[in-house]
């Protein structure tokens, strides 16, 4: 239809052909000069010829276009608004860490402390380099790991004695509890003890033939005449651990007889005391001096042993391995007859192996010699034989009954008695700083949480801010309530502990707080390196903090009131994540790894590499983390790390590898 067929109208009311439909709403330039009360040039109620033409042509009218456009605009605004309330695609579940505006500097030289060398050695020992870390990281780190520690050893590591009164009471209580297991009826023959105390080997703290006058004369004796024989006796049964140094016969070298390492890991005062209690009960009275000493005498002798052990630990060690002449060792550590020691393993060994050993070209051995020269033989021999007894008794005098007993006690021991190093102000300060850094990063990550609405995020932040963490037991009254006597049987001891726990549980429930109780191993020590410190906190503390606002913590708000503070959409999106990961623990582990890594990487101090491990700080972080979980299910650990972008970046895992699959769960922030 053409234009000359338009409907005719009165001239003053007809619209020009060149007038667009938009002019009907905005007016012409002349119209803009008129009064605002004037609607348009067309009178209201008169049909619009342009609209009539559009109807004839079958096109949408301007009003229809306006209505549709307005509706679409409103829908877009609603979608954007709803998106801010938490309605996101699964792509939004990906953890995006804050940008790092600094590059952590790497020191040229590896760390050289004894603890650092030992830690590096333990990592290297458990690693399997033939396994690609991008294919199976848990097996790569842990396939060489063998769980050597038993329940008893794990429990002993919980107890660190300090001079504080509260700590002493707590240590004494748990020692009584464990003694019911270790000192129970044993079916093992006493002949095994002859392996610990053979004829001709002096054991001063137990031997009836060792007198104070003999001890006094040995105080100035620099040779320690029985020392070499004691070392030979110990190394025959527990290789690589001779107490003052680690010595291992060589089996894979044509010129090296044995390896000489730094002194072995230390025992606590409680561990020394516990093994002494076992020996005192088991050694026949005919060769024992248990009737001559009072309890305080034993305590003094054990304190001397612990002090000597501490002095050995404080000797600085520089990792400088080398093949050394036997004469070098004899010159550096002359209180040991190295030739006799070598011949005890291999007849004429000093000749067969050209008198060479594999050790460390350092003054470490000379400093040990200087310390031991000024040490009474009684203290030195007690240290060596008590350490040996501890290891030997754990291997030889255990029984199924004891294992069952220890397992039950491990479930009822009143938590970790004291934080390792808590008596030192420096340790407490460093730990608090690290904990605060983790809190800050977790609080910041909540602001970008994709599966929770803004109201829920604010409540989660309030809850995190009100959360308090306590480590170890404080308060003399709490410990006094757990009254245990040596006369109690195992069952009565266990019952008392259960009653004590139950009372405190109901006491905690009555308070307006939410409690998480962890019977954890020592997770902070001033002797460990920075990376191992943060991964221990990453493993133990961060997952518990995440539970504050996840599915476990949704039913208690920031005031401790029992109510569900999630909304429906938060729950729906959280369930999407949970269904993908199948198990909540994997989700928490992956999120805690990211939080822990970013907390560690936020610091600017230069980092040291470990000797023998030319790795970046990111790689060392993941090595150290997984090393603490070698006893865990490898599939669970690998699945959790798959969702951590920092892991893929650290090891440059290509798409499609096991640790960086093409299809995987997206981790919420």
Buried (B, 14 or more C-beta within 10 A) or exposed (E): EEEEEBEEEEEEEEBEEEEEBEBBEEBEEEEEEEEEEEEBBBEEEEEBBBBEBBEEEEEEBBEEEEEEEEEEEEEEEEEEEEEEBBBBEBEBBBBEBEEEEEEBEEEEEBBBBBBBBBBBBEBBEBBEEEBBBBEBBBBBBBBBBEEEEBBBBEBBBBBBBBEBEBBEBBBBBBBBBBBBBBBEEBEEEEEBBEBBBEEEBBBBBBBBEBBEEBBEEBEEEEBBEBBBBBBBBBBEBBBBBBBBBBBBBBEEBEEBBBBBBBBBEEBBBBBBBBBBBBBBEBBEEEBBBBEEBEEEEBEEBBBBBBEBBEBBBEBEBBBEBEEBEBEBBBEBBBBBBBBBBBBBBBEEBBEEBEBBBBBBBBBBBBBBBBBBBEBBBBBBBBBBBBBBBBBBBBEEBBBEBBBEBBEBBBEBBBBBBBBBBBBEEEBBEBBEEBBEBBBEBBBBBBEBBBBBBEBBBBBBBBBBEBBEEEBBBEEEEBBEBBEBEEEBEBEEBBEBBEEBBEEBEEEEEEEEEBEEEEEBBBBBBBBBBBBBBBBBBBBBBBBBBBBBBBBBBBEBBBEEEEEEBBBEBBBEBBEBBBEBBEEBBBBBBBBBBBBBBBBBBBBEEEBBBBBBBEBBBBBBBBBBBBBBBBEBEBEBBBBBBBBBBBBBEBBEBEEEBBBBEEEEBBBBB
